Amino acid sequence: AYMSTMMLTYAGNGSTLPAAVGGGLYSYNYSMSFMTSYSYMFMYRYFKTMYNKLYYKYIYMYIKTVYNKRYNMYTWQPAYGGTYVTYSYRYITYRFMYMFYYMNKTYDTMWYSRQPAAMGGGTYIVYLYPLFTTIYNYMFIYLWYMVKTLWQWIQSAGNTFNMVFNTKSGTSKTMRNNTMSKYMSLYMPKHIKPINNDQLGHYMAGMMDGNGEFTKDGKLIITTDVQTAYYLKKVMGYGTVSKVKNHMVKYTINKPAGMTKMTLTINGKLRMYNSYNQLYMNILSMPVYNKYKNIFKLNTSYNLLNNPWLSGFMQANGKFNLDMINMSGCYKPEMQLKMYHKNKGMLVLMNKYFKGKVKYIKNDNMYCYETISYRSVKKMMQYLDKYHLNGYKYINYMTWRKAYVNINNKPLTMDKVNNMKKKFN
């Protein structure tokens, strides 16, 4: 039971006797104030029943006041004559709880008598619909809201807890259900490569859409780093790796058996019409692959976050960077995310997901998507924590991610930022 305090005061008009014994007109006032001369404290709380469901709505208060007969309104008449008594009742619905409290009616005697009017006393029977006092109202509602919010956070953040401490899974259950989590772990999840043939197909299709090439002599060439090239060779069981420049190499498939396996693996997963047309004209038009010509499809879905395609695209064309910018004499760390491609439409689609800008680079004859928004950066990190990069790009991402965590937890010095920048390739 909860304590409720209802203050009751009265004022006479023309008589010092109550109306029930022939006195003048009395009006009764219900007040929540403690600053009154004639007050009577009622401590009562009992609710008989409650709706099973709680509806969380905006604060809605309905107050209905019944005036005395001088105002030609509805009234309540005491048992033994006299004037009418003004009374009021309120039903209050709060923002965080939608409950109806069916209160038991209570009565008590007033100033001039110890007996209620029904027993012949000189007072009114006063019907009260007890309400919460302001202080108890807000204490109860606030505590209830805190418990509800905490419970919701536990249900959601429990997945984040698993992501931080469950090294076997490495990623949260929420993320596995294709839902971007509100929270992000402070620690990098355990590195996981595509776990099945479907994920591998999306990842490789992303790389091919990024910088792959299907040549006229029936070859597939993907330019990437050494670690990623040998990873592709291992999982496909076909292909050769040859050095290009610096740390970049070419992964090449030219044998029909390897090309057939590659074609079936990426079927329905390529997104770029340019890549699709190259494959169709330069590979599937050959007699040896002709039987796959009519079954190969293009992925026309606009959802970029439910498979590793974007991870493969980032592997090919993504770039992470960290810089210190001077803002009116104060240096501030800036997270930079960029993706390059000749197809503007795909970068515009990226922009719808991650919010940034797309610009044309005239010297390179290509488009660039870029963002420095921390919200966009966090969203990309949540995706890449689920669908991991590989090779040196994964190392760059870990450094970039660590910088983000440090920025959000403690300030970065210029030296620390410069040391991190050296790790980006």
C-alpha positions as CSV (number, residue, x, y, z in Angstrom):
1,A,0.0,0.0,0.0
2,Y,1.2,3.5,-0.8
3,M,0.7,6.6,1.4
4,S,-1.6,9.3,0.1
5,T,-2.2,12.6,1.8
6,M,-5.4,14.5,1.0
7,M,-6.0,17.8,2.7
8,L,-9.5,18.9,3.3
9,T,-10.5,22.5,4.2
10,Y,-13.8,24.2,4.6
11,A,-15.1,27.8,4.7
12,G,-18.5,29.0,6.0
13,N,-20.7,31.6,4.6
14,G,-23.4,33.2,6.8
15,S,-23.1,30.7,9.6
16,T,-20.5,29.0,11.8
17,L,-22.6,25.8,11.8
18,P,-22.4,23.0,9.2
19,A,-25.1,23.0,6.5
20,A,-26.3,19.6,7.8
21,V,-27.7,21.2,11.0
22,G,-29.2,24.3,9.3
23,G,-26.1,26.4,8.8
24,G,-25.2,28.5,5.8
25,L,-23.6,27.5,2.6
26,Y,-20.4,25.5,2.8
27,S,-18.0,24.6,0.1
28,Y,-15.4,21.9,0.5
29,N,-12.0,22.3,-1.1
30,Y,-9.5,19.5,-1.8
31,S,-6.0,20.6,-1.8
32,M,-2.5,19.1,-2.1
33,S,-1.0,21.8,0.1
34,F,0.2,21.4,3.6
35,M,-0.2,25.2,4.3
36,T,-3.8,25.2,5.6
37,S,-5.3,26.0,9.0
38,Y,-7.9,23.3,9.0
39,S,-6.5,20.1,7.6
40,Y,-7.2,16.5,8.0
41,M,-4.7,13.9,6.9
42,F,-5.9,10.8,5.2
43,M,-3.3,8.1,4.7
44,Y,-4.9,5.6,2.5
45,R,-3.9,3.5,-0.5
46,Y,-5.5,0.5,-1.8
47,F,-6.1,-0.5,-5.4
48,K,-8.6,-3.3,-6.0
49,T,-7.6,-4.2,-9.5
50,M,-5.3,-3.2,-12.3
51,Y,-5.1,-3.8,-16.0
52,N,-2.7,-6.6,-16.9
53,K,-1.1,-4.5,-19.6
54,L,0.7,-1.2,-19.1
55,Y,0.4,1.3,-21.8
56,Y,3.1,3.9,-21.9
57,K,1.6,7.1,-23.2
58,Y,2.0,10.9,-22.9
59,I,0.7,12.5,-19.7
60,Y,-3.0,12.7,-19.8
61,M,-5.0,14.2,-17.0
62,Y,-8.8,14.3,-16.9
63,I,-10.2,16.4,-14.1
64,K,-14.0,16.6,-13.6
65,T,-15.2,19.0,-11.0
66,V,-18.8,19.0,-9.9
67,Y,-19.9,22.4,-8.6
68,N,-22.7,23.3,-6.1
69,K,-26.2,24.2,-7.2
70,R,-25.4,27.9,-7.4
71,Y,-23.8,27.1,-10.7
72,N,-26.6,24.8,-11.9
73,M,-24.3,21.8,-12.0
74,Y,-24.6,18.3,-10.6
75,T,-24.3,18.0,-6.8
76,W,-24.4,15.6,-4.0
77,Q,-26.8,16.1,-1.1
78,P,-26.0,15.1,2.5
79,A,-28.2,12.6,4.3
80,Y,-30.0,15.1,6.5
81,G,-30.7,18.2,4.4
82,G,-28.8,21.4,4.3
83,T,-27.0,22.8,1.3
84,Y,-25.2,20.9,-1.3
85,V,-21.6,19.9,-1.0
86,T,-19.1,20.6,-3.7
87,Y,-16.9,17.7,-4.4
88,S,-14.4,16.8,-7.1
89,Y,-12.7,13.7,-8.3
90,R,-9.8,13.0,-10.6
91,Y,-8.6,10.2,-12.8
92,I,-5.0,10.7,-13.7
93,T,-3.2,8.8,-16.3
94,Y,0.6,9.1,-16.4
95,R,3.0,8.9,-19.2
96,F,4.8,5.8,-18.0
97,M,1.9,3.9,-16.7
98,Y,-1.7,3.5,-17.8
99,M,-3.6,2.1,-14.9
100,F,-7.1,2.5,-13.5
101,Y,-7.2,2.4,-9.7
102,Y,-10.6,1.4,-8.4
103,M,-10.5,3.0,-5.0
104,N,-12.8,2.1,-2.1
105,K,-14.9,5.0,-1.0
106,T,-14.1,6.2,2.5
107,Y,-15.8,8.6,4.8
108,D,-15.0,10.3,8.1
109,T,-16.5,12.9,10.3
110,M,-15.8,16.6,10.3
111,W,-15.1,19.4,12.7
112,Y,-18.4,19.7,14.6
113,S,-19.3,16.1,15.2
114,R,-17.6,12.7,15.8
115,Q,-20.5,10.9,14.0
116,P,-21.1,10.8,10.3
117,A,-24.3,12.3,9.0
118,A,-25.8,8.9,8.2
119,M,-25.8,8.3,12.0
120,G,-27.4,11.6,12.9
121,G,-24.3,13.6,13.3
122,G,-23.9,17.2,12.2
123,T,-21.5,16.7,9.4
124,Y,-21.3,15.6,5.8
125,I,-20.3,12.2,4.6
126,V,-17.4,13.0,2.5
127,Y,-16.6,10.6,-0.4
128,L,-12.9,10.6,-1.3
129,Y,-11.2,9.1,-4.3
130,P,-7.7,9.0,-2.9
131,L,-4.9,10.2,-5.2
132,F,-1.1,10.0,-5.0
133,T,0.4,13.1,-3.5
134,T,2.8,14.8,-5.9
135,I,5.9,13.6,-4.2
136,Y,4.8,10.0,-4.0
137,N,3.5,10.1,-7.5
138,Y,6.8,11.1,-9.0
139,M,8.9,8.9,-6.8
140,F,6.8,5.8,-7.8
141,I,6.7,6.7,-11.5
142,Y,10.4,7.5,-11.6
143,L,11.4,4.3,-9.9
144,W,9.1,2.3,-12.2
145,Y,10.6,4.0,-15.3
146,M,14.1,3.3,-14.1
147,V,13.4,-0.4,-13.5
148,K,11.7,-0.7,-16.9
149,T,14.5,1.1,-18.7
150,L,17.2,-1.0,-16.9
151,W,15.4,-4.2,-17.9
152,Q,15.2,-3.2,-21.5
153,W,18.9,-2.2,-21.4
154,I,19.8,-5.6,-19.9
155,Q,17.9,-7.4,-22.6
156,S,19.6,-5.4,-25.4
157,A,23.0,-5.0,-23.8
158,G,23.2,-8.6,-22.8
159,N,24.0,-9.3,-26.4
160,T,26.8,-6.7,-26.2
161,F,28.1,-8.5,-23.1
162,N,28.3,-11.7,-25.1
163,M,30.1,-9.9,-27.8
164,V,32.7,-8.6,-25.4
165,F,33.3,-11.8,-23.4
166,N,32.3,-14.7,-25.7
167,T,35.5,-15.3,-27.6
168,K,34.0,-18.3,-29.4
169,S,31.3,-16.4,-31.2
170,G,33.1,-13.2,-31.5
171,T,30.0,-11.2,-32.5
172,S,26.7,-10.5,-30.8
173,K,23.6,-12.5,-31.2
174,T,21.7,-9.3,-32.1
175,M,24.1,-8.7,-35.0
176,R,23.7,-12.2,-36.2
177,N,20.0,-11.7,-36.5
178,N,20.7,-8.9,-39.0
179,T,19.9,-6.1,-36.5
180,M,22.5,-3.4,-36.0
181,S,23.2,-3.2,-32.3
182,K,22.9,0.1,-30.4
183,Y,26.0,-0.7,-28.4
184,M,29.6,-1.4,-29.6
185,S,32.2,-3.5,-27.7
186,L,35.3,-1.7,-26.5
187,Y,37.3,-4.8,-27.6
188,M,37.8,-6.1,-31.1
189,P,35.9,-9.3,-31.7
190,K,37.9,-12.4,-32.6
191,H,38.7,-12.4,-36.3
192,I,36.4,-14.6,-38.3
193,K,36.5,-15.3,-42.0
194,P,33.3,-16.2,-44.0
195,I,31.9,-19.2,-42.3
196,N,30.1,-20.9,-45.2
197,N,30.0,-20.9,-49.0
198,D,27.1,-18.4,-49.2
199,Q,29.1,-15.8,-47.1
200,L,32.2,-16.5,-49.1
201,G,30.3,-15.9,-52.4
202,H,29.0,-12.5,-51.2
203,Y,32.5,-11.5,-49.9
204,M,34.2,-12.5,-53.2
205,A,31.4,-10.8,-55.3
206,G,32.1,-7.6,-53.3
207,M,35.8,-7.8,-54.2
208,M,35.0,-8.4,-57.9
209,D,32.6,-5.5,-58.0
210,G,35.3,-3.4,-56.3
211,N,38.3,-4.0,-58.5
212,G,37.9,-7.4,-60.2
213,E,38.2,-8.0,-63.9
214,F,36.9,-10.7,-66.2
215,T,39.2,-10.5,-69.2
216,K,38.5,-11.4,-72.8
217,D,40.8,-14.4,-72.7
218,G,38.7,-16.1,-70.0
219,K,40.5,-15.0,-66.8
220,L,39.5,-13.6,-63.5
221,I,41.9,-11.1,-62.0
222,I,41.5,-9.6,-58.5
223,T,44.1,-7.1,-57.3
224,T,44.6,-7.3,-53.5
225,D,47.1,-7.8,-50.7
226,V,49.3,-10.9,-50.3
227,Q,47.4,-12.4,-47.3
228,T,44.0,-12.0,-48.9
229,A,45.2,-13.4,-52.3
230,Y,46.5,-16.6,-50.7
231,Y,43.3,-16.9,-48.6
232,L,41.2,-16.8,-51.8
233,K,43.5,-19.4,-53.4
234,K,43.2,-21.6,-50.4
235,V,39.4,-21.5,-50.1
236,M,38.8,-21.9,-53.9
237,G,41.5,-24.5,-54.5
238,Y,42.5,-22.8,-57.7
239,G,44.4,-19.8,-59.0
240,T,47.8,-18.2,-59.0
241,V,49.3,-15.3,-57.1
242,S,51.7,-12.9,-58.8
243,K,53.3,-9.7,-57.5
244,V,52.3,-6.3,-58.9
245,K,53.9,-3.5,-56.9
246,N,54.6,-2.7,-53.3
247,H,52.4,-5.0,-51.2
248,M,49.8,-5.6,-53.9
249,V,49.5,-8.8,-55.9
250,K,47.2,-10.3,-58.5
251,Y,45.0,-13.3,-57.8
252,T,44.2,-15.0,-61.1
253,I,41.9,-17.9,-62.1
254,N,42.1,-19.2,-65.7
255,K,41.4,-22.9,-65.6
256,P,37.8,-23.9,-66.5
257,A,37.4,-26.0,-63.3
258,G,38.4,-23.0,-61.1
259,M,36.3,-20.6,-63.2
260,T,33.3,-22.8,-63.0
261,K,33.6,-23.1,-59.2
262,M,34.0,-19.3,-58.9
263,T,31.0,-18.7,-61.2
264,L,28.7,-20.9,-59.1
265,T,30.0,-19.4,-55.9
266,I,29.2,-15.8,-56.8
267,N,25.9,-16.6,-58.7
268,G,23.2,-14.2,-57.6
269,K,25.7,-12.1,-55.6
270,L,27.3,-9.6,-58.0
271,R,25.7,-6.1,-57.8
272,M,27.5,-4.1,-60.5
273,Y,26.2,-4.3,-64.0
274,N,29.7,-3.7,-65.3
275,S,31.0,-6.9,-63.5
276,Y,27.9,-8.8,-64.6
277,N,28.3,-7.8,-68.3
278,Q,32.1,-8.7,-68.2
279,L,31.3,-12.1,-66.8
280,Y,28.5,-12.7,-69.2
281,M,30.3,-11.5,-72.4
282,N,33.9,-12.8,-71.6
283,I,33.3,-16.0,-69.6
284,L,29.8,-17.4,-70.0
285,S,29.7,-16.8,-73.7
286,M,32.5,-19.4,-74.1
287,P,31.2,-22.9,-75.1
288,V,32.7,-24.5,-72.0
289,Y,30.6,-22.3,-69.7
290,N,27.5,-22.0,-71.9
291,K,25.3,-24.2,-69.7
292,Y,25.7,-21.7,-66.9
293,K,24.7,-18.8,-69.1
294,N,21.0,-18.9,-68.4
295,I,21.1,-19.6,-64.7
296,F,23.5,-16.8,-63.6
297,K,21.7,-13.9,-61.9
298,L,22.5,-10.4,-60.6
299,N,21.8,-9.3,-57.0
300,T,19.3,-6.5,-57.2
301,S,18.7,-6.1,-53.5
302,Y,19.3,-2.7,-51.9
303,N,20.2,-4.2,-48.5
304,L,23.9,-3.8,-47.9
305,L,24.1,-4.9,-44.3
306,N,22.8,-8.5,-44.2
307,N,25.8,-10.2,-45.9
308,P,29.6,-9.8,-46.4
309,W,29.3,-8.1,-49.8
310,L,30.1,-4.7,-48.4
311,S,33.1,-6.2,-46.5
312,G,34.5,-7.5,-49.8
313,F,33.8,-4.1,-51.5
314,M,35.6,-2.3,-48.6
315,Q,38.5,-4.9,-49.0
316,A,38.9,-3.7,-52.6
317,N,38.2,0.0,-52.4
318,G,37.8,1.1,-48.8
319,K,40.2,3.4,-47.0
320,F,40.5,4.3,-43.3
321,N,42.3,7.4,-42.0
322,L,42.8,9.5,-38.9
323,D,43.8,13.1,-38.8
324,M,44.1,16.0,-36.5
325,I,42.3,19.2,-37.6
326,N,42.9,22.7,-36.3
327,M,39.6,24.3,-35.1
328,S,40.3,27.9,-34.0
329,G,43.6,26.9,-32.3
330,C,42.3,23.7,-30.9
331,Y,43.2,20.3,-32.4
332,K,40.5,17.7,-32.8
333,P,40.9,14.1,-34.0
334,E,38.9,13.3,-37.1
335,M,37.9,9.9,-38.3
336,Q,37.8,9.5,-42.0
337,L,36.1,6.7,-44.1
338,K,36.4,6.7,-47.9
339,M,35.4,4.4,-50.7
340,Y,36.4,4.8,-54.4
341,H,34.7,3.5,-57.5
342,K,33.8,4.5,-61.1
343,N,30.2,3.6,-60.5
344,K,28.5,6.6,-58.8
345,G,25.2,4.8,-58.2
346,M,26.7,2.3,-55.8
347,L,28.4,5.0,-53.8
348,V,25.2,7.0,-53.7
349,L,23.5,3.9,-52.2
350,M,26.4,3.7,-49.6
351,N,25.6,7.4,-48.8
352,K,22.0,6.5,-48.0
353,Y,23.2,4.0,-45.4
354,F,26.1,5.8,-43.8
355,K,25.4,9.5,-44.5
356,G,28.3,11.4,-46.0
357,K,28.9,12.9,-49.4
358,V,29.9,11.6,-52.9
359,K,32.2,13.7,-55.0
360,Y,33.9,13.3,-58.4
361,I,37.7,13.1,-58.6
362,K,38.5,14.5,-62.1
363,N,42.2,13.5,-62.1
364,D,41.4,9.8,-61.4
365,N,38.1,9.7,-63.3
366,M,36.2,8.1,-60.4
367,Y,33.9,8.9,-57.6
368,C,34.6,9.0,-53.9
369,Y,32.3,8.5,-51.0
370,E,33.6,10.0,-47.7
371,T,32.3,10.7,-44.3
372,I,33.8,12.1,-41.0
373,S,30.6,11.7,-39.0
374,Y,31.1,9.7,-35.8
375,R,27.6,8.2,-36.1
376,S,28.4,7.0,-39.7
377,V,31.8,5.7,-38.6
378,K,30.2,3.8,-35.7
379,K,27.6,2.2,-38.0
380,M,30.3,1.0,-40.3
381,M,32.3,-0.4,-37.4
382,Q,29.2,-2.3,-36.2
383,Y,28.9,-3.9,-39.6
384,L,32.6,-4.7,-39.9
385,D,32.6,-6.2,-36.4
386,K,30.2,-8.8,-37.8
387,Y,31.6,-9.3,-41.4
388,H,35.3,-9.0,-41.0
389,L,37.9,-7.7,-43.4
390,N,41.1,-9.7,-44.2
391,G,44.8,-9.2,-44.6
392,Y,46.4,-5.7,-44.2
393,K,43.0,-4.0,-44.6
394,Y,41.9,-5.8,-41.4
395,I,45.0,-4.5,-39.6
396,N,44.2,-1.0,-40.8
397,Y,40.7,-1.4,-39.6
398,M,41.8,-2.5,-36.1
399,T,44.0,0.6,-35.7
400,W,41.2,2.8,-36.9
401,R,38.7,1.2,-34.6
402,K,41.1,1.5,-31.6
403,A,41.4,5.3,-32.4
404,Y,37.6,5.6,-32.3
405,V,37.4,3.9,-28.9
406,N,40.2,6.0,-27.5
407,I,38.5,9.2,-28.8
408,N,35.3,8.3,-27.0
409,N,37.0,7.4,-23.7
410,K,40.1,9.6,-23.3
411,P,41.7,12.4,-25.3
412,L,44.3,11.7,-28.0
413,T,47.5,13.6,-28.1
414,M,49.1,14.7,-31.4
415,D,52.0,12.2,-31.0
416,K,49.5,9.4,-30.5
417,V,47.5,10.3,-33.5
418,N,50.7,10.5,-35.7
419,N,51.8,7.1,-34.5
420,M,48.4,5.7,-35.4
421,K,48.5,7.3,-38.8
422,K,51.8,5.6,-39.6
423,K,50.1,2.2,-39.3
424,F,47.6,3.1,-42.1
425,N,48.8,1.8,-45.5
